[in-house]
């Protein structure tokens, strides 16, 4: 079983880069279910362990000490990690709701597996940016991280399109309306928790 997961993981890494539409179609057939769940777990563990290298910020902006303590608690990296992944679950739930509303139906399992599979791209980006920071300027890495986030958005829209047999326009609308509440609450990381602390402040909680 482990060998199969490794082989499927390598295939998924390759396809998510060169032919994401095809991999989303294959995922819908249930071929990669176990591999997708495994890679999502790996992506969650990568960002969780990375959280221990992030400095906690103590908040002292307010006169009320209770408010400062509450905000300081939520600035704990491990708490940020938990909230971000919970927000991602909310994001996927909202996508299901808008699919049901706009498309008059939702293939829930296929949508979930397709979205979780995008975490494989997150794993690749975490590795890539870890290496790039040693060779490129901080500004260059920041610019590349913005491009990386746009790529994740593109993959997400393709995932909606292929899992629900929707048009590009409706897929974009579903993504935007589902993502806006999450962005307002937690920021962009709620849409892609596997990019936590990848580099750019724009992708940080």
Backbone bond lengths (Angstrom), bond angles and torsions (degrees), N, CA, C in turn:
res aa  C-N    CA-C-N  psi(-1)  N-CA   C-N-CA  omega(-1)  CA-C   N-CA-C  phi
1 X - - - 1.469 - - 1.534 110.82 -
2 X 1.355 115.71 -41.54 1.461 119.45 -179.76 1.520 111.34 -63.07
3 X 1.330 116.05 -40.99 1.473 119.99 178.17 1.521 111.14 -61.10
4 X 1.327 116.09 -39.68 1.465 120.81 179.78 1.525 110.39 -65.22
5 X 1.332 116.44 -41.40 1.463 120.69 179.41 1.525 110.61 -63.62
6 X 1.341 116.17 -41.39 1.467 120.55 179.68 1.524 110.97 -64.25
7 X 1.332 116.30 -46.06 1.472 120.81 179.79 1.523 110.35 -63.00
8 X 1.348 116.31 -45.09 1.463 120.39 179.75 1.526 111.22 -65.68
9 X 1.336 116.53 -34.47 1.469 120.31 179.27 1.521 110.63 -64.48
10 X 1.325 116.35 -44.10 1.464 120.38 178.64 1.528 110.64 -62.76
11 X 1.331 115.71 -40.20 1.462 119.86 177.79 1.508 111.89 -66.16
12 X 1.332 116.12 -37.73 1.465 120.40 179.90 1.524 110.58 -68.90
13 X 1.346 116.74 -40.85 1.470 120.46 177.11 1.530 110.43 -58.17
14 X 1.313 116.02 -44.46 1.464 121.03 -178.48 1.529 111.05 -66.13
15 X 1.319 115.92 -45.44 1.470 119.95 -175.96 1.520 112.46 -70.31
16 X 1.340 116.81 -35.28 1.464 119.19 -177.57 1.523 110.51 -66.02
17 X 1.331 116.39 -22.63 1.463 121.20 178.04 1.526 111.69 -87.78
18 X 1.331 116.38 -47.99 1.461 120.44 -170.23 1.533 114.41 -97.66
19 X 1.313 117.78 -27.24 1.465 119.10 -177.28 1.531 110.80 -152.05
20 X 1.346 117.37 67.20 1.469 119.99 -176.01 1.523 113.85 -61.81
21 X 1.328 117.67 -35.47 1.461 120.13 179.95 1.529 110.80 -58.56
22 X 1.319 115.74 -41.59 1.460 120.26 -178.95 1.523 111.74 -66.78
23 X 1.327 116.37 -42.56 1.464 118.91 -178.51 1.519 110.59 -66.69
24 X 1.341 117.49 -35.36 1.460 119.85 177.65 1.530 110.68 -66.39
25 X 1.304 117.04 -35.26 1.466 120.76 176.53 1.524 110.83 -66.55
26 X 1.328 117.29 -41.94 1.469 121.09 178.71 1.520 111.88 -68.57
27 X 1.327 115.77 -35.44 1.460 120.11 178.34 1.519 110.01 -61.52
28 X 1.322 115.87 -36.61 1.455 120.10 179.60 1.510 113.68 -61.74
29 X 1.326 117.04 -20.36 1.464 121.22 179.37 1.525 112.21 -86.67
30 X 1.335 116.86 -1.46 1.459 120.87 176.95 1.510 114.74 84.90
31 X 1.328 117.18 7.23 1.459 120.85 -175.82 1.520 112.33 -69.30
32 X 1.344 117.59 -32.66 1.456 121.15 -172.50 1.532 113.41 -111.13
33 X 1.299 118.84 13.49 1.471 120.86 -173.42 1.526 112.86 -52.32
34 X 1.321 117.19 -55.04 1.458 121.42 -176.77 1.526 111.02 -62.82
35 X 1.323 116.41 -39.84 1.472 121.01 179.52 1.521 110.72 -64.48
36 X 1.320 116.50 -41.62 1.467 121.02 -179.85 1.522 110.73 -62.83
37 X 1.326 117.00 -45.20 1.467 120.31 179.38 1.534 110.37 -62.97
38 X 1.324 116.05 -39.13 1.461 121.00 179.46 1.529 110.91 -64.01
39 X 1.330 117.13 -45.75 1.467 121.00 -178.16 1.528 111.52 -68.41
40 X 1.321 117.04 -35.04 1.468 119.43 176.71 1.524 110.00 -64.49
41 X 1.335 116.50 -40.31 1.460 120.83 176.89 1.534 110.71 -62.88
42 X 1.325 116.16 -42.16 1.469 120.74 178.25 1.524 110.42 -61.54
43 X 1.330 116.79 -44.65 1.471 120.43 -179.81 1.525 110.80 -62.96
44 X 1.333 116.50 -37.82 1.464 120.50 178.35 1.528 110.68 -66.45
45 X 1.319 116.68 -40.71 1.465 120.76 179.98 1.529 111.48 -68.15
46 X 1.338 116.58 -37.51 1.470 120.29 178.77 1.528 110.25 -59.38
47 X 1.327 116.44 -49.35 1.460 120.05 -178.41 1.530 111.39 -70.57
48 X 1.342 116.66 -31.90 1.471 119.41 178.38 1.520 110.50 -65.50
49 X 1.312 117.11 -49.14 1.462 120.05 179.39 1.532 111.31 -66.13
50 X 1.326 115.83 -31.73 1.462 120.00 178.08 1.528 111.02 -67.31
51 X 1.331 116.18 -26.83 1.464 120.25 -178.11 1.529 112.17 -62.41
52 X 1.323 117.00 -24.94 1.460 120.18 -179.08 1.535 112.52 -73.98
53 X 1.327 115.80 -11.97 1.470 119.62 175.92 1.524 111.73 -95.56
54 X 1.333 116.36 -1.15 1.455 121.44 -179.56 1.531 109.44 -95.71
55 X 1.308 115.97 133.46 1.458 121.08 -177.42 1.519 111.20 -78.53
56 X 1.331 115.67 134.91 1.460 121.23 175.19 1.523 109.83 -76.43
57 X 1.336 116.67 139.35 1.460 121.14 178.94 1.538 109.63 -106.04
58 X 1.298 115.83 122.15 1.466 120.12 175.20 1.523 109.25 -84.08
59 X 1.304 115.99 126.97 1.462 121.88 -176.30 1.523 109.99 -91.11
60 X 1.327 116.21 127.45 1.468 121.66 177.08 1.529 110.87 -134.95
61 X 1.320 116.30 32.96 1.453 120.35 -175.04 1.526 112.77 -79.66
62 X 1.333 117.25 -25.34 1.463 120.92 -170.48 1.529 111.43 -110.04
63 X 1.323 115.23 153.44 1.457 120.51 178.05 1.518 110.99 -70.54
64 X 1.322 115.37 -31.97 1.467 120.52 179.37 1.527 109.55 -76.13
65 X 1.320 116.28 115.20 1.461 120.82 -176.08 1.527 112.13 -66.72
66 X 1.327 117.44 -30.77 1.467 120.82 179.79 1.523 111.30 -64.31
67 X 1.332 115.83 -40.30 1.468 120.52 178.22 1.522 109.85 -64.31
68 X 1.328 116.02 -42.44 1.467 120.10 178.48 1.527 111.49 -61.17
69 X 1.318 116.64 -40.51 1.465 121.04 -179.39 1.529 111.35 -67.23
70 X 1.334 116.08 -40.09 1.468 120.47 179.11 1.524 110.35 -64.69
71 X 1.327 116.13 -46.65 1.464 120.29 179.73 1.523 111.52 -65.84
72 X 1.320 116.77 -35.81 1.459 120.66 177.33 1.525 110.61 -65.63
73 X 1.320 115.64 -37.25 1.467 120.17 178.13 1.525 110.37 -61.90
74 X 1.325 116.02 -44.33 1.466 119.56 -178.86 1.532 112.47 -74.01
75 X 1.328 116.82 -10.66 1.458 119.26 176.45 1.528 111.73 -88.21
76 X 1.328 117.40 -5.27 1.466 120.76 176.20 1.528 107.77 -63.54
77 X 1.331 118.55 124.20 1.475 120.97 -175.00 1.523 114.78 -52.90
78 X 1.326 117.57 -39.33 1.458 120.11 -179.31 1.534 111.37 -68.51
79 X 1.328 116.05 -32.96 1.468 119.87 176.04 1.519 109.88 -70.39
80 X 1.334 116.56 -40.33 1.468 121.06 175.80 1.524 110.05 -59.22
81 X 1.323 115.46 -43.08 1.467 120.89 179.36 1.523 110.26 -58.65
82 X 1.319 117.09 -48.14 1.464 121.56 -178.77 1.524 111.27 -62.59
83 X 1.334 116.57 -46.82 1.465 120.89 -178.56 1.529 110.74 -63.64
84 X 1.325 116.40 -38.54 1.464 120.31 -179.17 1.526 111.64 -64.15
85 X 1.322 116.59 -43.33 1.468 118.79 179.36 1.526 111.71 -70.84
86 X 1.326 117.28 -33.63 1.465 119.99 174.69 1.532 110.22 -65.79
87 X 1.327 116.08 -37.12 1.465 120.69 177.66 1.523 110.80 -65.54
88 X 1.327 116.67 -35.51 1.464 120.48 177.38 1.527 110.51 -64.38
89 X 1.324 116.81 -39.04 1.472 120.84 176.38 1.526 109.44 -62.03
90 X 1.340 116.37 -41.97 1.468 120.68 176.53 1.519 110.31 -61.77
91 X 1.327 116.83 -41.73 1.466 122.14 179.56 1.531 111.02 -58.72
92 X 1.324 116.31 -47.56 1.468 120.34 179.73 1.529 110.16 -64.96
93 X 1.328 116.82 -37.90 1.464 120.47 177.68 1.531 110.80 -62.22
94 X 1.335 116.72 -43.10 1.467 120.51 179.15 1.524 111.17 -65.03
95 X 1.328 116.79 -35.49 1.466 120.17 176.12 1.526 109.79 -61.89
96 X 1.325 116.11 -42.26 1.469 120.09 177.00 1.529 111.06 -59.81
97 X 1.329 115.95 -42.46 1.467 120.92 -179.56 1.524 110.79 -63.14
98 X 1.335 117.33 -46.44 1.464 120.84 -178.31 1.529 111.57 -71.77
99 X 1.329 117.31 -30.90 1.466 119.72 173.77 1.523 109.79 -63.42
100 X 1.324 115.02 -43.90 1.466 120.27 179.00 1.526 110.68 -61.34
101 X 1.339 115.34 -39.21 1.468 120.39 -176.72 1.524 112.08 -74.85
102 X 1.330 117.55 -47.70 1.468 121.23 -174.54 1.528 113.54 -85.08
103 X 1.335 115.90 -31.94 1.464 119.44 -175.48 1.530 112.51 -104.82
104 X 1.326 115.25 -1.25 1.472 121.15 179.82 1.530 111.83 61.29
105 X 1.314 115.62 31.86 1.458 119.97 179.15 1.514 109.94 163.32
106 X 1.336 115.61 159.51 1.469 119.06 -179.49 1.522 109.69 -149.39
107 X 1.332 115.43 126.77 1.458 121.25 172.98 1.530 106.61 -83.26
108 X 1.318 116.38 90.38 1.459 121.90 -168.47 1.530 112.96 -64.77
109 X 1.309 116.77 -47.05 1.464 119.54 -176.64 1.528 110.89 -64.41
110 X 1.334 115.93 -45.41 1.459 119.65 -178.47 1.531 110.84 -64.22
111 X 1.327 116.35 -39.43 1.460 120.46 177.71 1.525 110.82 -61.60
112 X 1.332 116.52 -46.12 1.459 120.97 -178.35 1.529 111.39 -62.27
113 X 1.322 116.76 -47.17 1.469 120.17 -177.37 1.529 110.50 -65.57
114 X 1.334 116.78 -41.08 1.471 120.14 178.99 1.520 110.90 -62.33
115 X 1.331 116.91 -42.53 1.459 119.44 -178.70 1.520 111.71 -69.41
116 X 1.317 116.95 -40.37 1.464 119.42 178.67 1.524 110.92 -65.40
117 X 1.329 117.10 -29.79 1.467 120.46 -178.33 1.526 111.90 -66.21
118 X 1.338 117.01 -23.15 1.461 120.62 179.49 1.526 110.99 -64.86
119 X 1.332 116.14 -19.87 1.462 119.51 177.50 1.525 111.48 -62.15
120 X 1.334 117.14 -22.13 1.473 119.66 176.47 1.521 110.09 -63.49
121 X 1.339 116.63 -36.21 1.466 120.70 175.18 1.518 110.05 -66.42
122 X 1.346 116.00 -35.79 1.454 120.09 177.71 1.520 112.45 -62.96
123 X 1.339 116.50 -39.46 1.468 120.88 177.98 1.526 109.88 -61.95
124 X 1.336 116.00 -46.27 1.464 120.65 179.35 1.522 111.14 -60.67
125 X 1.333 116.43 -40.96 1.465 120.10 -178.42 1.527 111.78 -69.84
126 X 1.319 117.19 -37.08 1.466 119.86 176.79 1.526 110.17 -60.34
127 X 1.326 116.74 -43.90 1.468 121.33 179.13 1.526 110.57 -66.56
128 X 1.338 115.44 -45.89 1.464 120.65 -177.81 1.519 111.97 -60.54
129 X 1.332 116.97 -47.57 1.460 119.67 -176.86 1.524 112.44 -72.25
130 X 1.313 116.47 -27.14 1.462 119.24 174.30 1.530 109.87 -62.03
131 X 1.334 115.87 -39.40 1.473 121.41 179.54 1.528 111.01 -75.06
132 X 1.342 116.50 -43.77 1.461 120.89 -175.48 1.528 112.88 -60.85
133 X 1.334 116.65 -32.37 1.458 119.85 -177.53 1.529 112.74 -61.73
134 X 1.321 116.65 -19.58 1.460 120.62 179.63 1.529 112.52 -88.41
135 X 1.339 116.30 -12.31 1.465 119.25 -174.11 1.531 113.69 -119.80
136 X 1.321 117.49 -22.54 1.464 120.76 -176.73 1.520 110.89 -115.09
137 X 1.320 114.88 161.70 1.460 119.84 176.49 1.524 109.32 -70.41
138 X 1.330 115.40 158.44 1.459 119.94 -179.40 1.527 111.28 -59.95
139 X 1.325 116.60 -39.23 1.458 120.31 179.79 1.523 111.28 -63.32
140 X 1.331 117.10 -42.04 1.461 121.41 179.34 1.527 111.33 -63.51
141 X 1.322 115.44 -40.93 1.464 120.07 179.60 1.519 110.38 -65.94
142 X 1.327 116.82 -38.86 1.462 120.46 177.25 1.530 110.96 -60.83
143 X 1.327 116.13 -46.43 1.467 120.34 179.63 1.524 110.75 -60.10
144 X 1.315 116.40 -43.51 1.466 120.70 179.18 1.525 111.53 -64.95
145 X 1.321 117.03 -33.13 1.458 120.03 179.58 1.527 111.42 -67.86
146 X 1.338 116.96 -33.43 1.462 120.21 175.68 1.532 110.10 -65.32
147 X 1.327 114.93 -41.87 1.462 120.03 178.03 1.527 109.99 -63.56
148 X 1.327 116.93 -39.19 1.454 121.77 178.84 1.521 110.92 -61.90
149 X 1.329 116.54 -40.54 1.463 119.42 179.36 1.519 110.95 -66.14
150 X 1.331 116.85 -39.51 1.470 120.70 177.09 1.531 109.77 -61.22
151 X 1.335 116.54 -38.05 1.468 120.51 177.09 1.526 110.86 -62.53
152 X 1.318 117.51 -40.86 1.462 121.31 178.29 1.528 110.30 -64.40
153 X 1.326 116.59 -39.85 1.476 120.56 176.75 1.526 109.70 -60.76
154 X 1.341 116.31 -45.22 1.468 121.10 178.50 1.534 110.79 -59.20
155 X 1.324 116.88 -46.50 1.464 120.50 179.31 1.530 111.16 -61.09
156 X 1.319 116.10 -37.77 1.466 120.61 179.88 1.519 111.59 -64.60
157 X 1.328 115.63 -42.19 1.471 120.40 178.92 1.527 110.35 -66.06
158 X 1.337 116.66 -41.54 1.458 121.00 176.98 1.526 110.59 -63.27
159 X 1.326 116.77 -36.57 1.465 121.31 178.80 1.530 110.49 -63.32
160 X 1.327 116.45 -42.53 1.464 120.33 177.46 1.523 110.34 -64.01
161 X 1.323 115.68 -47.18 1.464 121.15 -177.92 1.527 111.91 -57.92
162 X 1.322 116.36 -48.34 1.460 119.89 -174.50 1.522 113.08 -77.88
163 X 1.312 117.13 -34.29 1.461 119.02 -178.85 1.526 112.30 -75.23
164 X 1.347 116.62 -24.43 1.467 120.32 -176.35 1.531 113.13 -115.54
165 X 1.341 116.32 3.00 1.479 120.15 -177.06 1.526 110.91 52.83
166 X 1.335 115.43 44.93 1.459 121.51 -178.23 1.519 110.44 -101.66
167 X 1.323 115.71 165.88 1.459 120.28 175.64 1.527 109.10 -78.36
168 X 1.342 116.07 163.97 1.464 120.03 177.33 1.527 110.79 -60.31
169 X 1.330 116.07 -42.69 1.455 120.12 -177.04 1.527 111.69 -61.58
170 X 1.328 116.63 -47.82 1.461 119.67 179.97 1.527 111.20 -66.90
171 X 1.322 116.72 -34.19 1.469 120.33 178.54 1.525 110.80 -64.97
172 X 1.335 115.99 -41.22 1.467 120.57 177.98 1.525 110.41 -64.98
173 X 1.323 116.87 -43.53 1.471 121.64 179.73 1.523 110.44 -61.51
174 X 1.322 116.65 -44.96 1.471 121.49 179.37 1.521 110.18 -61.54
175 X 1.312 116.64 -43.12 1.468 120.95 -179.25 1.530 110.81 -63.54
176 X 1.322 116.71 -47.13 1.462 121.12 -176.92 1.529 111.22 -64.13
177 X 1.335 116.69 -49.33 1.467 119.77 -177.14 1.525 112.20 -68.13
178 X 1.315 116.84 -29.59 1.469 120.02 177.12 1.520 111.28 -77.20
179 X 1.332 116.45 -34.16 1.449 120.94 -175.97 1.515 115.08 -79.74
180 X 1.338 117.62 -30.57 1.464 120.35 -175.15 1.534 113.60 -57.01
181 X 1.346 119.79 -47.69 1.470 118.79 178.95 1.521 112.78 -61.01
182 X 1.325 116.44 -37.54 1.468 120.92 179.94 1.523 110.53 -67.25
183 X 1.332 116.98 -42.55 1.464 121.30 179.21 1.528 110.71 -62.90
184 X 1.323 117.17 -41.01 1.458 121.35 -179.35 1.523 111.41 -64.83
185 X 1.329 116.89 -33.19 1.466 121.27 -177.42 1.523 112.24 -82.50
186 X 1.336 116.58 -45.85 1.468 119.47 -171.02 1.526 114.30 -127.33
187 X 1.326 117.50 -21.30 1.456 120.06 -177.78 1.520 112.06 107.76
188 X 1.313 116.00 -174.72 1.464 121.79 -174.70 1.522 113.80 -63.71
189 X 1.331 117.47 -26.76 1.462 119.16 -177.14 1.525 112.08 -64.38
190 X 1.336 117.25 -22.20 1.459 120.03 177.67 1.514 112.43 -65.59
191 X 1.339 116.62 -20.32 1.460 121.23 178.68 1.524 111.78 -88.32
192 X 1.328 116.25 -18.44 1.472 120.49 -177.53 1.530 109.50 -152.46
193 X 1.325 118.33 73.92 1.467 120.94 -175.10 1.515 114.10 -63.46
194 X 1.335 116.73 -21.51 1.464 120.42 179.19 1.528 112.09 -73.74
195 X 1.355 117.39 -3.13 1.462 121.69 174.32 1.527 112.23 -100.89
196 X 1.323 116.68 8.00 1.460 120.03 179.53 1.527 110.90 -53.70
197 X 1.320 114.95 129.16 1.471 122.59 175.46 1.529 112.08 57.38
198 X 1.340 117.36 26.50 1.466 117.83 179.88 1.529 110.59 -64.14
199 X 1.352 117.04 -41.58 1.467 122.39 172.79 1.519 110.24 -175.57
200 X 1.326 115.95 -64.34 1.454 121.31 -166.57 1.523 112.75 -71.35
201 X 1.344 117.52 140.66 1.465 121.69 175.49 1.517 112.21 -57.42
202 X 1.331 117.89 -28.52 1.458 120.80 -178.83 1.527 111.45 -64.90
203 X 1.334 115.81 -23.13 1.452 120.19 -179.03 1.524 111.62 -100.46
204 X 1.309 116.82 5.40 1.441 119.17 179.55 1.512 110.36 -95.28
205 X 1.327 115.06 154.08 1.470 120.40 178.22 1.515 109.37 -72.34
